[in-house]
Amino acid sequence: MAKTLVVVGAGPGLGMGVARAFGRAGFRVGLIARTPEKLDALVAELTGLGIGAAAFPADIRDRDVLAAALAAAKERLGAIDVLEYGPSPTGPITGAVQTTVESATAQFELNLLGAVHAVGQVLPDMRARGDGAILLTTGVSSTVPAPFLANVGAAMAGLRNWAHSLHAELKPEGVHVGTVTIATGVVPGGGEGDPDAIGARYLRMYRQRDQVEEVIGDVEAFRALVARHQ
């Protein structure tokens, strides 16, 4: 029986790389993002590849709407076996000194609280089955403090920390939680930063379930970039 992947924060780059990798492995694919027209184009692309896919428009920051989208995905595609959460950064990006409660809240709502809420919708079923996977995407500023990405880094560091904690707590129950840290540009034809290459890494993490974190790109190169800015 086919399994189901749902990508929250789906876009033409990383999200579609993950969708294609799992879809080619026989998964049905649900895509959640804010803009219906863009989602329809992504679904059409997957359908053209012979992948069963459907769109469920939702603003991640609207918790009721996000919950409804995940419920609709389950109803249409079946039980959600894999949840990938990886919205692109939006909203104000502020330096450390310029970070305000408002700019920090915007990124925590998107990167951490949205993930907590999405996971909360699918986790009860996964725990009841004793199987499933949650893959949470962060950027390199989650591990390397970057003053020019201060509010984003703080939110993503929180997501990364929570992912590690979830992994430890859920591993004995058969639910795999992994975090993927992106330390490179996501560019078609860009080596390990190619969306399909990234998607393959997510699929491997799901299948092998032998690590809590995957790092894609060069963390030390980003650390050097931060040092030059300082």
Protein Blocks (a to p, Z undefined) as FASTA:
>chain_A
ZZddddehiafklmmmmmmmmmmnopacddddfblklmmmmmmmmmmnopacddddddfk
lmklmmmmmmmmmmmnopafbdcddddcedjdddfklpcfklmmmmmmmmmmmmmmmmmm
mmmmmmmnopacddddddfklmmccfklmmmmmmmmmmmmmmmmmmmmmmmnopacdddd
dfbdcdehiajmlmklmmmmmmmmmmnopafbdcedjfklmmmmmmmmZZ
